[in-house]
Amino acid sequence: MGMLIAKDNLGFGMRSWRYGAVINDGVVEKWFEEEGYSDNCGDDPYGVSSPQNILANIDEKEPVAA
């Protein structure tokens, strides 16, 4: 996915940046990525990729290509 980052400043070490996706038959239809993607980001954002946000933005009638 190319989303691995260092979070040593928060005591996490290497981990995946927060993101979520709607995938249908192997095709990414929607992508939800937190802002600020970088190594040792000063905070750990969580909102765009939350399950509540993803579910609120699913519209089965109009899939969006990533």
N, C-alpha and C positions, 0 to 999 in steps of 0.2 A: 504493500500500500504506500510505502514511502513516507510514513508518518512517524517514524521513530525519532525521538528527541531525548536530550539529556535533561533530567530534572533533579540534578544533584543538589541544587540550591534549596530544594524543598524536601530533600531526603529520600527521593524516589529512585534515583539512579536513572537508567535508561527505561523509557516507557513510550507507549503510543500517545500521540497528541489526541485530544478528544474530538471525535467525529462520529457521525452516524450516517447510514445510507438506507435507501429503499432499493432493494435489488429484486428484479423479476426475471426468472429464467437466465440468470447470469449477467443481466444487463442492469447497470446502475441507472435508475430512473430519477432519483433525487439524492442530493448530497448535502449534508449538514456539518459544517466544520466551524469550530470555535475560532474566533479571531486571535491574532497574536502568535501564530505558529512560529516558534523559535526555541533554540536550546536555552535552558535556564531562564525561561520567561518568569517575570516577577510574581505572577499569580497563576492560578490554575482555573481558568474560566470554565463555567458549566452553565449552559442555558440553551444555546442553539442546538446542541446535540442531545438535549434531554429527551427522554421518551415522550413527555407531554408535548414538547414542541414538534417533534417529528409526527406524532399522531394528529396534531392539530393541522399540520400542513399536507397531509396525504389527501390527494384528490384523484381517485381512481379513474375519473373520466378524462383527465388531461395529464398523462405522465410527462415528466420533464427529463430530458436527457442530461446527463452530467457533463 
